[in-house]
Amino acid sequence: MPKKKLINPQTLCRVLGQLVLIEAFMMLVSLIVGIIYKEDSNVPFIVSLIITATVGIVLRLLGLRSGDSINRREAYLVVSLTWVVFSLLGTIPFLIDGHCSSFGAALFEAMSGFTATGFTAMPDVDALPHSILFWRSFMHWIGGLGIVFFTMTILPVSGSGEIRLFAAESTGLGQEKLHTKIKTTAAWIWSIYIVLTLACAAALYLGGMGLFDSINHGMSAIATGGFSTHNNGILYYNSTLLQYIMMAFMLLGSINFYLLYTAGTRRKLSPFKNSDELKFYLVTILIISAICALSLFIHNGYSLERSIRTAMFNCISIASTSGFLTDDYQQWFRPTCMLLMFLMFVGGSSGSTSGGFKNIRMLIIIKTTRIQFKRILHPNAVIPVQMNKAPINSAAEHNVMSLLFWFLFLIVIGAGALMLSGVPGYDSCALSLSCISNIGTSFGHVYGPSQGVSQLPEVAKWICSFLMLAGRLEIFAILLPFTRSFWQRQ
């Protein structure tokens, strides 16, 4: 009896084909936006739509006889290939439109969009047509919760295949919160996501923002991305009210969506009260915001209200990895910048649209370190690490420690590679951290919050694109296919 293949190419083609057709639909929506606004040329999206739809149909036809099942290896490979293929096809509108100077810049923009990072290689966002602006925000919105997770509501995959696809795209903790029927959970979570997006867009519109800008910023805020329709971002509107609205929805986007799902289905606030991660996240933001506000009031001479608002907005934006800014934080009191870097590293909650190392992992490390002292003093005692009053297994601890190593390792390697490409040392370290944490702002003298990254060297844009992808897939999913064991039967 012949051995079953480790990887079935037809399965990869079938699932990739369905996913690529979703991207073609996204391009169709962006084309319609261009038609509505009567733009001079809709060629970028007409050509992009034809190419993407053709690729999707061809892949789908190649996978017609694959069946609905999918094994673990295929799931990881599908997820890795999906994000790469989506980003590559996503470059086409930018290249044809001509606002990106090179393929590297277009890839950087597409990867930044789909990973909800928010860095832009566009030198003049205000000059972009409506269709391109919408495409950038739409990439944020689809990539925020996950491309594969989005399509789970419509993909004809068996139950075990759904679980494997989700596990591959959402490497890490929090999967125990899922309903056994992942399609049901995906539909509920996407319903919450849509409601929050519409609520954010409506609030921004009522707050004085135009309809088109409200929709774009609504998608960007809930996806905790950083793309805006203007060069100055939220500062373009010079509105205190809009800043408070953005604060609220960036924070909602960075909270575990399974908490929102559970609280919504049970109609109780107990899931929020019982979440150690949420408490840690909110307390961290409040403490650091208070320190920054005090610093701005004393050191920078801001008024009390402006100090609190500026500190809260930028701390929430950085912690949620949104990247919207209302101030140049490099002009703040220097020690507070270290606190902002900590927020940038940790990021938001697990199961949210935000990036970073995640608060639940940081909390596990803190608790593990504290308990380790007790284990040293009492070597025979069994002292488990607890989260939400329940013990976590040793495998979860090992997963966190392993991810921490790879997270730090890639930051160092990324910084070294950026230095070799011509980026200054300080900027390289900060940019590497920003990209792997999927936050569209950085520290730096040349590529800081006030300068942007549109002038990055070409090679550096490729390096940053890889770091953004590795950070979005939480490293393991993108590196696993490069290991020998992935291709071995045992």
Secondary structure, 3 states (H helix, E strand, C coil): CCCCCCCCHHHHHHHHHHHHHHHHHHHHHHHHHHHHCCCCCCHHHHHHHHHHHHHHHHHHHHCCCCCCCCCHHHHHHHHHHHHHHHHHHHHHHHHHHCCCCCHHHHHHHHHHHHCCCCCCCCCCHHHCCHHHHHHHHHHHHHHHHCHHHHHCCCCCCCHHHHHHHHHHHCCCCCHHHCCCCHHHHHHHHHHHHHHHHHHHHHHHHHCCCCHHHHHHHHHHHHCCCCCCCCCCHHHHHCCHHHHHHHHHHHHHHCCCHHHHHHHHHHCCCHHHHCCHHHHHHHHHHHHHHHHHHHHHHHCCCCCHHHHHHHHHHHHHHHHCCCCCCCCCHHHCCHHHHHHHHHHHHHCCCCCCCCCCCCHHHHHHHHHHHHHHHHHHHCCCCCCCCEECCEECCHHHHHHHHHHHHHHHHHHHHHHHHHHHCCCCHHHHHHHHHHHHCCCCCCCCCCCCCCCCCCCCCHHHHHHHHHHHHHHHCCCHHHHHHHCCHHHCCC
